[in-house]
Amino acid sequence: MESCPSVKNILLLDSEGSRVAVKYYSDDWPNKSAKEAFEKTVFTKTQKANARAEVEIAVFENHIVVYKFVQDLHFFVTGAEDENELMLATVLQGFFDAVGLLLRGNVDKKEALENLDLILLSLDEIVDGGIILETDANVIAGKVASHSIDLDAPLSEQTISQALATAREHLTRSLLN
């Protein structure tokens, strides 16, 4: 019986292999130390690759890992060893492109950390419980942007963190008056 394509994890690491944003959808790594060991192995074995132009594919510990790098960020998507590599690559490219849209083309660690809420929301829009929901970057970015708007502001003008900062500012002003 055929099953639908699925993802084991999505990793966004910096240029030193440290976590920026990660989501695990499988029990293959039962605890935090196992997850960190896998991330270290994947990072170490791929850091010399030139995966800046196109998606690269590798097999680690009976898992297929597709990956791509930009600036000081390393994007990874992992699937089972019998998973369709093209489907995993499509998920990776969708995530990669959605992050590019959400960060307005300024894709680096600093921007990613400042907009971590948007990146985590995009992961939730792409995969749920390991099941692939969406791979179109425009749809992903649109859904994430619609989750993060202030009702009084135009869609493109505020993120969740900006809306919270605005609310804090208004609250502070009202308390001081």
C-alpha positions as CSV (number, residue, x, y, z in Angstrom):
1,M,0.0,0.0,0.0
2,E,1.4,3.4,-1.0
3,S,1.6,6.0,1.7
4,C,1.6,9.8,1.1
5,P,5.0,11.5,1.1
6,S,6.3,12.5,4.5
7,V,9.1,14.4,6.1
8,K,11.1,13.3,9.2
9,N,12.5,16.8,10.0
10,I,13.2,20.3,8.7
11,L,16.4,22.0,9.9
12,L,17.6,25.5,9.6
13,L,21.2,25.7,10.9
14,D,23.7,28.6,10.9
15,S,27.2,28.4,9.3
16,E,28.6,26.8,12.5
17,G,25.9,24.1,12.7
18,S,23.9,25.7,15.5
19,R,20.1,25.7,15.5
20,V,18.2,28.6,14.1
21,A,14.9,26.8,13.6
22,V,14.2,23.0,13.7
23,K,11.1,20.9,13.6
24,Y,11.0,17.1,14.1
25,Y,8.1,15.0,12.9
26,S,9.4,11.6,13.7
27,D,10.4,9.5,16.7
28,D,13.6,8.4,15.0
29,W,15.4,10.8,17.4
30,P,13.9,10.1,20.8
31,N,15.6,12.9,22.8
32,K,17.3,16.3,22.4
33,S,20.8,14.8,22.5
34,A,20.0,12.4,19.7
35,K,18.5,15.3,17.6
36,E,21.6,17.5,18.2
37,A,23.9,14.6,17.3
38,F,22.0,14.1,14.0
39,E,22.2,17.8,13.3
40,K,25.9,17.8,14.0
41,T,26.5,14.8,11.7
42,V,24.4,16.3,8.9
43,F,26.1,19.6,9.2
44,T,29.6,18.2,9.4
45,K,29.1,15.9,6.3
46,T,27.6,18.6,4.2
47,Q,29.6,21.7,5.1
48,K,32.2,21.2,2.4
49,A,29.5,20.8,-0.3
50,N,28.7,23.7,-2.6
51,A,24.9,23.6,-2.3
52,R,24.3,27.2,-3.1
53,A,22.9,27.0,-6.6
54,E,20.9,23.8,-6.5
55,V,19.5,21.4,-4.0
56,E,21.9,18.6,-3.1
57,I,21.0,15.1,-1.9
58,A,22.8,12.8,0.5
59,V,22.1,9.7,2.6
60,F,22.9,9.7,6.4
61,E,22.0,7.1,9.0
62,N,19.3,5.5,6.7
63,H,17.7,8.9,5.9
64,I,17.7,10.9,2.8
65,V,18.7,14.5,3.4
66,V,18.2,17.2,0.8
67,Y,19.9,20.5,1.5
68,K,20.7,24.0,0.2
69,F,22.8,26.9,1.6
70,V,22.4,30.7,1.3
71,Q,24.6,33.2,3.1
72,D,25.2,31.9,6.6
73,L,22.1,29.6,6.7
74,H,21.9,25.9,5.9
75,F,18.5,24.5,5.0
76,F,17.9,20.7,5.4
77,V,14.9,18.4,4.9
78,T,15.1,14.8,5.9
79,G,13.0,11.8,4.8
80,A,13.0,8.0,5.1
81,E,15.5,6.2,2.9
82,D,12.6,5.0,0.7
83,E,11.1,8.5,0.3
84,N,10.9,10.3,-3.0
85,E,13.9,12.6,-3.3
86,L,12.1,14.9,-5.7
87,M,9.3,15.4,-3.2
88,L,11.8,16.2,-0.4
89,A,13.6,18.6,-2.7
90,T,10.3,20.3,-3.5
91,V,9.6,20.8,0.2
92,L,13.0,22.2,0.7
93,Q,12.7,24.6,-2.2
94,G,9.3,25.7,-1.0
95,F,10.6,26.4,2.5
96,F,13.8,28.1,1.1
97,D,11.7,30.3,-1.3
98,A,9.1,31.1,1.3
99,V,11.8,32.3,3.8
100,G,13.3,34.4,1.0
101,L,9.9,36.0,0.4
102,L,9.1,36.6,4.1
103,L,12.6,38.1,4.7
104,R,12.2,40.2,1.6
105,G,15.3,38.6,0.0
106,N,17.6,39.4,2.9
107,V,18.2,35.8,3.9
108,D,20.8,35.6,6.6
109,K,21.1,34.5,10.2
110,K,20.4,37.9,11.7
111,E,17.2,38.5,9.7
112,A,16.1,34.9,10.4
113,L,16.5,35.3,14.1
114,E,14.7,38.6,14.1
115,N,11.8,37.0,12.1
116,L,11.9,33.6,13.7
117,D,8.1,33.7,14.3
118,L,7.6,33.9,10.5
119,I,10.0,31.0,9.8
120,L,8.3,28.8,12.4
121,L,4.9,29.6,11.0
122,S,6.1,28.8,7.5
123,L,7.3,25.4,8.8
124,D,3.8,24.8,10.2
125,E,2.2,25.7,6.9
126,I,4.5,23.4,4.9
127,V,4.4,20.2,7.1
128,D,2.0,19.0,9.8
129,G,2.9,15.9,11.7
130,G,5.3,14.9,8.9
131,I,2.6,15.1,6.2
132,I,3.4,17.6,3.4
133,L,0.7,20.2,3.2
134,E,2.0,22.9,0.9
135,T,5.1,23.4,-1.2
136,D,4.3,26.6,-3.2
137,A,6.4,29.4,-1.6
138,N,3.9,32.2,-2.6
139,V,1.0,30.3,-0.9
140,I,3.1,29.6,2.2
141,A,4.3,33.2,2.5
142,G,0.7,34.5,2.0
143,K,-0.7,32.2,4.7
144,V,2.1,33.2,7.1
145,A,1.6,36.9,6.4
146,S,-2.1,36.6,7.0
147,H,-1.5,35.0,10.4
148,S,0.9,37.8,11.4
149,I,-1.1,41.0,10.6
150,D,-2.4,43.7,12.9
151,L,-6.0,44.1,11.9
152,D,-5.6,47.9,11.3
153,A,-2.4,47.6,9.3
154,P,-1.9,46.6,5.7
155,L,-0.8,43.0,5.2
156,S,2.7,43.8,4.1
157,E,3.5,46.3,6.9
158,Q,3.5,44.4,10.2
159,T,4.8,41.1,11.6
160,I,3.7,39.6,14.9
161,S,6.7,41.0,16.7
162,Q,6.0,44.5,15.3
163,A,2.3,44.3,16.2
164,L,3.3,43.3,19.8
165,A,5.8,46.1,20.0
166,T,3.1,48.6,18.9
167,A,0.6,47.2,21.5
168,R,3.3,47.5,24.2
169,E,4.0,51.1,23.2
170,H,0.3,52.0,23.3
171,L,-0.1,50.3,26.7
172,T,2.9,52.1,28.1
173,R,1.6,55.4,26.9
174,S,-1.8,54.8,28.4
175,L,-0.3,53.8,31.8
176,L,1.9,56.9,31.8
177,N,-0.9,59.3,31.1
